[in-house]
Amino acid sequence: MNNEAIRILDLKGLKCPLPVLKAAKAMKALPAETQVWVETTDPMAVIDIPAFCNEHGHSLLETQEKESTTRFLIEKAKA
């Protein structure tokens, strides 16, 4: 893992497919093995974010649900 602070990508309020599209765009700009918290209120994200990680080789390290927000800790795939 990269030693920088974990970034937070606030995608709350966006509806499917925007959370996954914006997460994908943000991940492209990051170095390999960077960890990012993706925060969303979209109920479909619990399906879409894990599928996105599987499709692109990213690691879904943790999922947290609190009230109407779901947080996903994603580590970008190795180069």
SVG drawing of the C-alpha trace seen along z (x, -y; Angstrom):
<svg xmlns="http://www.w3.org/2000/svg" viewBox="-31 -14 35 24">
<polyline fill="none" stroke="black" stroke-width="0.4" points="0.0,0.0 1.1,-3.5 1.8,-5.5 -0.3,-8.6 -3.5,-9.3 -6.5,-7.3 -8.5,-9.5 -12.3,-9.9 -14.5,-10.1 -17.8,-11.6 -20.4,-10.4 -23.4,-10.8 -26.6,-11.9 -25.7,-10.5 -27.8,-7.7 -26.8,-4.7 -24.7,-4.6 -22.9,-7.8 -21.2,-6.5 -19.5,-3.7 -18.6,-6.0 -17.1,-8.6 -15.3,-6.0 -13.8,-4.5 -12.6,-8.0 -11.1,-8.8 -9.3,-5.4 -7.7,-5.8 -5.9,-8.9 -4.4,-7.2 -1.2,-5.2 -1.5,-1.4 -2.3,-0.1 -3.7,-3.5 -6.6,-3.0 -9.8,-5.1 -13.0,-5.3 -15.9,-5.6 -19.0,-7.0 -22.4,-6.7 -26.1,-6.8 -27.2,-4.9 -28.7,-1.6 -27.5,0.1 -23.9,-0.6 -23.8,2.5 -24.1,4.5 -22.4,2.1 -19.2,1.3 -18.2,4.9 -18.9,5.7 -16.8,2.8 -13.9,4.0 -14.1,7.5 -14.2,6.3 -11.2,4.0 -9.1,6.1 -9.4,3.7 -9.6,5.1 -12.7,4.3 -11.1,4.3 -14.1,3.3 -17.7,2.3 -19.4,0.2 -23.1,-0.7 -24.3,-3.5 -27.8,-5.0 -28.3,-5.8 -24.6,-5.8 -22.4,-2.9 -18.6,-3.2 -16.3,-1.0 -12.6,-0.8 -11.0,0.0 -7.4,0.6 -6.5,-0.1 -5.2,2.9 -1.4,3.3 -0.1,2.0"/>
</svg>
